[in-house]
Each structure stands twice: as structure tokens, then as C-alpha cells.
Amino acid sequence: DTGVSQNPRHKITKRGQNVTFRCDPISEHNRLYWYRQTLGQGPEFLTYFQNEAQLEKSRLLSDRFSAERPKGSFSTLEIQRTEQGDSAMYLCASSLVWAGDPQFFGPGTRLTVL
Amino acid sequence: QQQVKQSPQSLIVQKGGIPIINCAYENTAFDYFPWYQQFPGKGPALLIAIRPDVSEKKEGRFTISFNKSAKQFSLHIMDSQPGDSATYFCAATVDSNYQLIWGAGTKLIIKP
């Protein structure tokens, strides 16, 4: 499978715990994006990387959230001290850097914070 | 100015009908407008995208109409099928690989 993959697909955690999600982009894609989607809403941009550099972060990405892409390949999104409001689908997408190349999405990680 | 407004919120169409979903934007710097289809429990999948230098683009049964002066664009699905039942999102961005600004989605049901 050469698409974007995300792990785990589902995560249930208790409030206050830390969680980490992984995204493996399409192999030749330079750009990697994280979005958050709550039920019945469109995705909201969180952050994106070009290779290993984090180029932009949304104001939605509070200091409890951190994302890394250490070698310019896979990326991790960590949420510290989870809150019930963090419950959402976390989507990863990747694209080439050239204009006109679309973003391809993974299946998402659904987080439930109890 | 960053918003994309999508309507309707939900739509029910008989098989073979032509559902139409509309989006409007404010930011004139947007120059790439994709439509994504999302099934429950799955990530969004790109359907079709358009740039403002054309007024219409067709791919298979899916057509985007674009009105630059009105800052509106719409998705038409020809000969709709029950398998097209999904949530459809419009989006906009400055350049295709920058952050996407999404509409709220339209839940489409095609009745057999």
C-alpha cells in the first residue's frame, strides 16, 4: 500500500494521560500536514512540515501539542495531559512541494478522551 | 476572510438525480479549490479540484463550476448512485500544498 498510513487507528485514553500518534506519508512527498476533525465538521489545520522543518503552526496547536518529523519521513503528533476537548479524529496528509500537487489523506486516528 | 461557507448541510437525492453542493469564499488570494469525499471512519479522498482560471472542470460524473466574480464554486454529481452517499467537503487554499481551509461539509444521501 503506497498511501498515507496512520497508527493507531483508534486510541482511548483517560484525561491527563499523554498520547502519541504516528503518520507515514507517501514516500516521495516532501510536505506533511496534520489536521483535526470533530464530528460533523470539516478538518482544521494544525501544522505542516516541509521535509523535517515545521513551517507553520495553527493557534489551535496549544503548548500541550507537539509535532515532529525528525528525518523528514514519518511524523509524530503528541498530546500531553489530554483533555476531553481533545477527542477528535486526527488526520495526516502529505503532498509534493510543487504547485498543483494535491494533499492525500490518511485514514486518521480517532482519539477518545474519557 | 479565511472562511469557506458550504451549503446545504445535508441533501437527499433520488438515484440518477444531480445533487449540487455550493461553496462561497471571501479571500481573493485563494487559487486552488478541491473537493473531497469522506466515508464514515475514513480520511477525506480528493475528488476533483479547480483553479480560478477556468469556469468548469469535469472528471467522470463530477463537475466543478467556478464563478470567480461571485467567489463561488459548486460540485455537481451526474447520474448519482447510492455509492455516492458520503460527506462532501469543499476547501480552498493559496497554492495546493498550503493549509487547506475547509467548508463544514454536506452529508449526501442517494436513495435507491
Interface residues (C-beta under 8 A of the other chain):
Chain A: V4 Q6 R31 Y33 Y35 G40 Q41 G42 P43 E44 F45 Y48 E56 S58 L91 A93 S95 L96 V97 W98 A99 G100 D101 P102 Q103 F104 F105 G106 P107 G108 R110
Chain B: Q6 Y32 P34 Y36 G41 K42 G43 P44 A45 L46 A49 F89 A91 D95 S96 N97 Y98 Q99 L100 I101 W102 G103 A104 G105
